[in-house]
Amino acid sequence: MTKKTLRNYAKLITKVGVNVQKGQEVVINAETDQPEFVALVAEECYKAGAKRVVVDWNYQPLTKLGVRYRTLKDLSRVEEYQEARLKYRLETLPAMIHLHSADPDGLKGINQEKYSKATQAIRNVTKPYRDQMDNKYQWCIAAVPSVAWAKKVFPNDRKSVAVEKLWEAILYSSRCDEDPIASWDSHNKNLHAKCKYLNDLRIKTLIYKSANGTDFRVGMIEDAEFLGGAHETVQGVEFNANIPSEEVFISPKRGEADGIVYSSKPLSYQGEVIDNFSVRFENGKVVEVKAEQNEELLKKLVGMDEGAAYLGECALVPYDSPIRNSGVLFYTTLFDENAACHLALGRGFTNTIKDFDKYTLEELHAKGINDSMIHVDFMIGNEDLDIIAETVDGKTVQIFKNGNWAF
């Protein structure tokens, strides 16, 4: 991959992704796979006026060792310096860049019971800080290839070829061409137009049906709105949270979901793959899950806390999307969720409520926004998915037909 192309990608993440502001601090979360690219991103942040760039490195083998050898009590503890860092970030609101490259099977064989309990305990401490930061800072998730991830996606190629192919797939899916900033400006306008059409309908219920068995209906919050593409912090700074992104999304009303949905792509969760699964809802809550691969891990997911068994997001993505058309199964949610309609279990998005900044968090939850320590997307879209919208004034409108937009 040429240095010019990678520089364009770093600029895209910095300027269109988090939109670094002059004098702002930046935190980059990254695996150890592409240090040269991390340095490129850091340099672009400084060129944009960042005051300081901090990199938090992650390494899956160390996570596995920690879970293996540390006690549950020790794994679950949030140390004083860690909480002090959270307080500092709440005060300074740095731009957060997450560069994904983790191996989808990188934590295979880990004690998931122990890992899940430790994660629950840690998130009980960190969640209040996250809640207070919500909608007040820019963040962006993007991706870079690792050898292990590349070999998962392209198992028949030697390592160097697989990594190059994954770079090409990432950059193509991310609309990183000769002028990626202009491409994203046009793309955002398109997504915003889709949202306006849907919001003008004043949708009350969405009904999903597919030949694979999906038969599902979900209720909307009366003053919730569809979002997609770039949006703003409460201070008015525009950013794009996901690169790539093909979705328009909304947070549904907690307690109003019934029926069954079937997965159309694997789900990578906590370093392991869950595949060929179904989720059944009654009165908004998950009452049954089945999976051919890693069913017990799926059960742990929906049991992380009370809100984990309720929906936090309904996202609409056409089957005829660049990522799906690439023919690449990425085995990571960032990309695979942008190749198919999907739902998310757990935390809803408070900014989907019109004038959300005028309400307290408790009032937003009372309106029907789900609360949870998790937010996990899973894909249900395929080539024959139909979605019907029932509006508040009694109309029936087809939103999706045969997997694609019906308008």
C-alpha positions as CSV (number, residue, x, y, z in Angstrom):
1,M,0.0,0.0,0.0
2,T,1.5,3.4,-1.0
3,K,2.4,6.0,1.5
4,K,0.2,8.5,-0.2
5,T,-2.9,6.3,0.1
6,L,-2.2,5.6,3.7
7,R,-1.7,9.3,4.3
8,N,-5.1,10.0,2.7
9,Y,-6.7,7.5,5.0
10,A,-5.0,9.0,8.1
11,K,-6.4,12.4,7.0
12,L,-9.8,11.0,6.5
13,I,-9.9,9.6,10.0
14,T,-8.5,12.8,11.5
15,K,-10.6,15.4,9.6
16,V,-13.8,13.5,8.7
17,G,-13.8,10.9,11.4
18,V,-13.1,12.8,14.7
19,N,-12.6,16.3,13.2
20,V,-9.8,17.2,15.6
21,Q,-10.2,20.7,17.0
22,K,-7.3,23.1,17.6
23,G,-6.0,22.6,21.2
24,Q,-7.9,19.4,21.7
25,E,-6.3,16.3,23.1
26,V,-6.6,13.0,21.2
27,V,-6.5,9.4,22.4
28,I,-5.8,6.6,19.9
29,N,-6.7,3.1,20.9
30,A,-4.8,0.5,18.8
31,E,-3.5,-3.0,18.6
32,T,0.2,-3.4,18.0
33,D,-0.2,-4.5,14.4
34,Q,0.3,-1.2,12.4
35,P,2.5,1.1,14.5
36,E,3.7,3.0,11.4
37,F,0.1,3.9,10.5
38,V,-0.7,4.9,14.1
39,A,2.2,7.3,13.8
40,L,0.7,8.7,10.6
41,V,-2.6,9.3,12.3
42,A,-0.9,10.9,15.2
43,E,1.0,13.2,12.9
44,E,-2.2,14.2,11.1
45,C,-3.8,15.0,14.5
46,Y,-0.9,17.3,15.3
47,K,-1.2,19.0,11.9
48,A,-4.9,19.6,12.7
49,G,-3.9,21.4,15.9
50,A,-4.0,18.7,18.5
51,K,-2.4,19.7,21.8
52,R,-1.4,16.1,22.7
53,V,-1.8,12.7,21.2
54,V,-1.8,9.6,23.5
55,V,-1.8,6.0,22.3
56,D,-3.3,3.2,24.4
57,W,-1.9,0.0,23.0
58,N,-3.7,-3.4,23.3
59,Y,-2.4,-6.9,22.7
60,Q,-4.7,-9.9,22.7
61,P,-2.1,-12.4,24.0
62,L,-1.6,-10.3,27.1
63,T,-5.4,-10.2,27.7
64,K,-5.4,-14.0,27.5
65,L,-2.5,-14.3,30.0
66,G,-4.2,-11.9,32.4
67,V,-7.5,-13.8,32.4
68,R,-5.6,-17.1,32.8
69,Y,-3.3,-16.1,35.7
70,R,-5.0,-13.2,37.6
71,T,-7.7,-13.8,40.1
72,L,-11.3,-12.7,39.3
73,K,-11.1,-10.1,42.2
74,D,-7.9,-8.6,40.7
75,L,-9.3,-8.7,37.1
76,S,-12.4,-6.9,38.3
77,R,-10.7,-4.0,40.1
78,V,-10.4,-0.5,38.6
79,E,-7.3,1.0,40.2
80,E,-7.2,4.6,41.4
81,Y,-4.9,5.7,38.6
82,Q,-7.4,4.2,36.0
83,E,-10.3,6.0,37.5
84,A,-8.3,9.2,37.7
85,R,-7.7,8.9,34.0
86,L,-11.4,8.5,33.4
87,K,-12.0,11.7,35.4
88,Y,-9.4,13.6,33.4
89,R,-11.0,12.5,30.1
90,L,-14.4,13.6,31.4
91,E,-12.9,17.0,32.2
92,T,-11.0,17.4,29.0
93,L,-13.2,15.5,26.5
94,P,-10.4,14.3,24.1
95,A,-11.2,13.1,20.6
96,M,-11.2,9.3,20.7
97,I,-9.9,7.2,17.7
98,H,-10.3,3.5,17.8
99,L,-8.2,1.6,15.2
100,H,-9.5,-1.9,15.0
101,S,-7.2,-4.8,13.9
102,A,-8.0,-7.5,16.4
103,D,-8.0,-11.2,15.4
104,P,-11.7,-12.3,15.4
105,D,-10.5,-15.6,17.1
106,G,-7.8,-13.9,19.2
107,L,-9.4,-14.8,22.6
108,K,-10.5,-18.3,21.6
109,G,-10.1,-20.7,24.5
110,I,-10.3,-18.0,27.2
111,N,-12.3,-18.5,30.3
112,Q,-15.4,-16.5,29.1
113,E,-17.2,-16.9,32.4
114,K,-14.3,-15.2,34.3
115,Y,-13.8,-12.6,31.6
116,S,-17.5,-11.7,31.4
117,K,-17.7,-11.3,35.2
118,A,-14.6,-9.1,35.3
119,T,-15.9,-7.0,32.4
120,Q,-19.3,-6.5,34.2
121,A,-17.5,-5.3,37.3
122,I,-15.2,-2.9,35.5
123,R,-18.1,-1.4,33.4
124,N,-20.1,-0.8,36.6
125,V,-17.3,1.6,37.5
126,T,-16.6,3.1,34.1
127,K,-20.2,3.5,32.9
128,P,-21.1,6.6,34.9
129,Y,-18.1,8.4,33.3
130,R,-19.2,7.2,29.8
131,D,-22.7,8.4,30.4
132,Q,-21.5,11.8,31.4
133,M,-19.3,12.1,28.3
134,D,-22.0,10.8,25.9
135,N,-22.6,13.2,23.0
136,K,-20.0,15.7,24.3
137,Y,-16.9,14.5,22.4
138,Q,-16.0,13.2,18.9
139,W,-15.1,9.6,18.4
140,C,-14.4,7.4,15.4
141,I,-13.8,3.7,14.9
142,A,-11.8,2.7,11.8
143,A,-9.6,-0.3,10.9
144,V,-6.2,-1.4,9.9
145,P,-5.2,-5.0,9.0
146,S,-3.3,-7.5,11.2
147,V,-1.8,-10.7,9.9
148,A,-4.2,-12.9,12.0
149,W,-7.3,-10.9,10.9
150,A,-6.1,-10.9,7.2
151,K,-5.6,-14.7,7.3
152,K,-9.1,-15.2,8.7
153,V,-10.6,-13.2,5.8
154,F,-8.2,-14.6,3.1
155,P,-7.2,-18.0,4.4
156,N,-5.8,-19.3,1.1
157,D,-3.2,-16.5,0.6
158,R,0.2,-16.1,2.1
159,K,0.5,-13.6,4.9
160,S,1.8,-10.6,3.0
161,V,-0.8,-11.0,0.2
162,A,-3.6,-11.4,2.7
163,V,-2.6,-8.2,4.5
164,E,-2.4,-6.3,1.2
165,K,-5.8,-7.6,0.2
166,L,-7.3,-6.6,3.5
167,W,-5.8,-3.1,3.2
168,E,-7.5,-2.8,-0.2
169,A,-10.8,-4.0,1.1
170,I,-10.7,-1.6,4.1
171,L,-9.8,1.4,1.9
172,Y,-12.4,0.6,-0.7
173,S,-15.2,0.1,1.9
174,S,-14.1,3.3,3.6
175,R,-14.5,5.3,0.4
176,C,-10.8,6.3,0.6
177,D,-10.2,7.3,-3.0
178,E,-8.2,10.2,-4.5
179,D,-10.4,12.7,-2.7
180,P,-11.9,10.9,0.3
181,I,-13.1,14.1,2.0
182,A,-15.2,15.1,-1.0
183,S,-16.5,11.5,-1.3
184,W,-17.6,11.5,2.3
185,D,-19.3,14.9,1.9
186,S,-21.4,13.5,-0.9
187,H,-22.0,10.3,1.0
188,N,-23.2,12.1,4.1
189,K,-25.6,14.2,2.1
190,N,-27.1,11.0,0.7
191,L,-27.5,9.4,4.2
192,H,-29.0,12.6,5.6
193,A,-31.6,12.6,2.8
194,K,-32.6,9.0,3.6
195,C,-33.0,10.1,7.3
196,K,-35.2,13.0,6.3
197,Y,-37.5,10.8,4.3
198,L,-37.9,8.3,7.1
199,N,-38.4,10.9,9.8
200,D,-41.1,12.7,7.7
201,L,-43.1,9.4,7.7
202,R,-43.4,9.5,11.5
203,I,-43.0,5.7,11.9
204,K,-44.7,3.9,14.7
205,T,-43.7,0.3,14.0
206,L,-41.2,-1.5,11.8
207,I,-42.1,-5.1,10.6
208,Y,-39.3,-7.4,9.3
209,K,-39.9,-10.5,7.2
210,S,-37.5,-12.8,5.4
211,A,-37.6,-16.3,4.0
212,N,-34.9,-17.5,6.5
213,G,-37.6,-17.3,9.2
214,T,-37.2,-13.7,10.4
215,D,-40.6,-12.5,11.5
216,F,-40.3,-9.5,13.8
217,R,-41.9,-6.2,14.7
218,V,-40.5,-3.4,16.8
219,G,-42.0,-0.1,18.1
220,M,-40.5,3.3,17.8
221,I,-40.3,6.1,20.4
222,E,-42.7,8.9,19.4
223,D,-40.0,11.7,19.2
224,A,-37.1,9.5,18.1
225,E,-35.4,10.3,14.8
226,F,-33.3,8.3,12.3
227,L,-29.6,9.4,12.1
228,G,-26.9,8.5,9.7
229,G,-23.5,9.7,8.6
230,A,-22.1,12.8,10.2
231,H,-23.7,14.2,13.3
232,E,-22.7,16.8,16.0
233,T,-21.6,16.9,19.6
234,V,-23.7,19.1,21.9
235,Q,-21.0,21.8,21.3
236,G,-21.7,21.7,17.5
237,V,-18.6,19.8,16.3
238,E,-19.4,17.5,13.4
239,F,-17.8,14.0,13.3
240,N,-18.3,10.6,11.7
241,A,-18.3,7.8,14.4
242,N,-17.8,4.9,12.0
243,I,-15.5,4.6,8.9
244,P,-17.0,3.0,6.9
245,S,-20.7,3.6,7.5
246,E,-23.6,2.8,5.2
247,E,-26.4,2.8,7.8
248,V,-29.2,5.0,9.0
249,F,-30.3,4.0,12.5
250,I,-32.7,4.7,15.3
251,S,-33.1,3.6,18.9
252,P,-36.4,1.7,19.3
253,K,-38.7,1.8,22.3
254,R,-37.7,-0.5,25.1
255,G,-40.3,-3.2,25.7
256,E,-41.8,-3.1,22.2
257,A,-40.2,-5.9,20.2
258,D,-41.8,-9.3,19.4
259,G,-40.9,-12.2,17.1
260,I,-37.7,-13.9,15.9
261,V,-34.7,-12.8,13.9
262,Y,-32.0,-14.9,12.3
263,S,-28.4,-13.9,11.8
264,S,-27.1,-13.4,8.3
265,K,-23.4,-13.0,9.2
266,P,-21.2,-14.2,12.0
267,L,-20.7,-12.1,15.1
268,S,-17.3,-11.6,16.7
269,Y,-17.7,-10.9,20.4
270,Q,-15.0,-10.9,23.1
271,G,-12.5,-12.4,20.8
272,E,-14.6,-15.4,19.6
273,V,-17.1,-15.9,16.8
274,I,-20.8,-16.7,17.3
275,D,-22.4,-18.0,14.1
276,N,-25.7,-19.2,12.7
277,F,-27.9,-18.0,15.5
278,S,-31.4,-16.7,16.2
279,V,-32.8,-14.4,18.8
280,R,-36.5,-14.4,19.9
281,F,-38.2,-11.5,21.7
282,E,-41.3,-11.2,23.7
283,N,-42.5,-7.8,25.1
284,G,-39.2,-6.3,24.0
285,K,-37.0,-8.8,25.9
286,V,-34.8,-11.6,24.6
287,V,-36.5,-14.8,25.8
288,E,-34.5,-17.4,23.8
289,V,-31.2,-17.6,21.8
290,K,-29.9,-20.5,19.7
291,A,-26.6,-20.8,17.9
292,E,-24.7,-23.5,16.0
293,Q,-21.4,-22.0,17.2
294,N,-20.8,-20.5,20.7
295,E,-24.4,-20.5,22.0
296,E,-23.2,-20.2,25.6
297,L,-21.3,-17.1,24.8
298,L,-24.4,-15.6,23.2
299,K,-26.3,-16.4,26.4
300,K,-23.6,-14.6,28.4
301,L,-24.0,-11.6,26.1
302,V,-27.7,-11.2,26.7
303,G,-27.1,-11.7,30.4
304,M,-24.5,-9.0,31.0
305,D,-27.0,-6.8,32.7
306,E,-30.8,-6.2,32.7
307,G,-30.6,-4.0,29.6
308,A,-28.5,-6.4,27.6
309,A,-31.6,-8.4,26.7
310,Y,-33.4,-5.4,25.2
311,L,-32.7,-3.6,21.9
312,G,-30.7,-0.4,21.6
313,E,-30.7,0.1,17.9
314,C,-32.4,-0.7,14.6
315,A,-30.1,0.0,11.6
316,L,-31.1,0.0,7.9
317,V,-28.4,-0.9,5.4
318,P,-29.1,-1.9,1.8
319,Y,-28.0,-5.4,0.6
320,D,-26.6,-3.6,-2.5
321,S,-23.9,-1.8,-0.5
322,P,-20.2,-1.4,-1.3
323,I,-19.1,-3.7,1.5
324,R,-21.5,-6.5,0.6
325,N,-20.7,-6.1,-3.1
326,S,-17.0,-6.5,-2.3
327,G,-17.8,-10.1,-1.5
328,V,-15.6,-9.9,1.6
329,L,-16.7,-11.3,4.9
330,F,-14.7,-9.3,7.4
331,Y,-15.6,-11.1,10.6
332,T,-15.8,-7.8,12.4
333,T,-18.9,-5.8,13.2
334,L,-17.5,-2.4,12.0
335,F,-17.6,-3.7,8.4
336,D,-20.1,-6.5,8.4
337,E,-22.8,-4.3,10.0
338,N,-22.4,-2.0,7.1
339,A,-23.2,-4.8,4.7
340,A,-26.5,-5.7,6.2
341,C,-29.5,-4.5,8.2
342,H,-28.8,-5.1,11.8
343,L,-30.0,-4.8,15.3
344,A,-28.1,-4.0,18.5
345,L,-28.6,-5.4,22.0
346,G,-28.0,-3.1,24.9
347,R,-27.5,0.6,25.2
348,G,-29.6,2.9,23.0
349,F,-28.5,6.2,21.6
350,T,-29.8,9.2,23.5
351,N,-29.1,11.6,20.6
352,T,-31.8,9.8,18.5
353,I,-34.4,11.7,20.6
354,K,-35.3,15.1,19.1
355,D,-33.8,17.9,21.3
356,F,-32.2,15.2,23.5
357,D,-29.9,17.8,25.2
358,K,-33.0,19.4,26.8
359,Y,-33.7,16.2,28.8
360,T,-31.9,14.5,31.7
361,L,-30.5,11.0,31.2
362,E,-33.3,9.6,33.4
363,E,-35.9,11.4,31.3
364,L,-34.5,9.9,28.1
365,H,-34.6,6.4,29.6
366,A,-38.2,7.0,30.7
367,K,-39.1,7.9,27.0
368,G,-37.9,4.4,26.1
369,I,-34.1,4.6,25.4
370,N,-32.6,1.4,26.7
371,D,-29.8,1.5,29.1
372,S,-27.0,-1.1,29.4
373,M,-23.3,-1.5,29.9
374,I,-23.1,-3.2,26.4
375,H,-24.0,-2.3,22.8
376,V,-23.5,-5.2,20.5
377,D,-24.7,-5.2,16.8
378,F,-25.7,-8.3,15.0
379,M,-26.6,-8.7,11.3
380,I,-30.0,-9.9,10.1
381,G,-30.2,-8.4,6.5
382,N,-30.2,-10.5,3.4
383,E,-31.2,-10.5,-0.2
384,D,-35.0,-11.0,0.4
385,L,-35.5,-9.0,3.6
386,D,-38.7,-6.9,3.5
387,I,-39.4,-4.1,6.0
388,I,-42.8,-2.4,6.3
389,A,-43.3,0.8,8.3
390,E,-46.6,1.5,10.1
391,T,-46.9,5.3,10.6
392,V,-48.6,7.2,13.5
393,D,-51.4,8.3,11.1
394,G,-52.3,4.7,10.1
395,K,-50.4,4.4,6.8
396,T,-48.4,1.4,5.7
397,V,-45.2,2.1,3.7
398,Q,-42.7,-0.3,2.3
399,I,-39.2,0.7,3.5
400,F,-37.2,-2.2,2.2
401,K,-38.0,-4.7,-0.6
402,N,-35.7,-7.7,-1.4
403,G,-33.0,-6.4,0.8
404,N,-32.8,-2.8,-0.6
405,W,-34.4,0.6,-0.2
406,A,-37.9,0.6,-1.5
407,F,-37.8,4.4,-2.2
